[in-house]
């Protein structure tokens, strides 16, 4: 069986999907729908770019639309998680690395 090779101009570009996604975020921020501080939260999702690159390599011989749909779903999930984290900051004193001060006068067990 011979597979039909697609010409490069017929393939859906992953870089194009990423550019549309970034443009969408910039547009929403320009209209004050998303806060500009969202970039700090989105920067923590850099490993997703590696996942997308891996999916693109592994699934390139399957349907281009399937790969594109998976990439868009992953990017939208990351954006949704980042927005949820942006809207619900931890109350002060309840983050990691923050412990209550030890009580004075409480005897320690030995």
Number of C-alpha atoms within 10 A of each C-alpha: 3 4 6 7 8 9 7 8 7 9 12 15 14 17 10 10 16 16 12 12 16 13 12 12 18 15 13 14 15 12 9 10 11 15 15 13 10 17 12 11 15 16 10 11 15 9 10 14 14 11 13 20 14 12 15 19 11 11 12 14 13 10 12 17 11 12 21 18 13 15 22 17 12 16 20 13 12 17 18 12 14 19 16 11 14 18 10 8 9 11 7 7 10 10 10 7 6 9 9 7 6 7 7 6 6 7 7 5 4 3
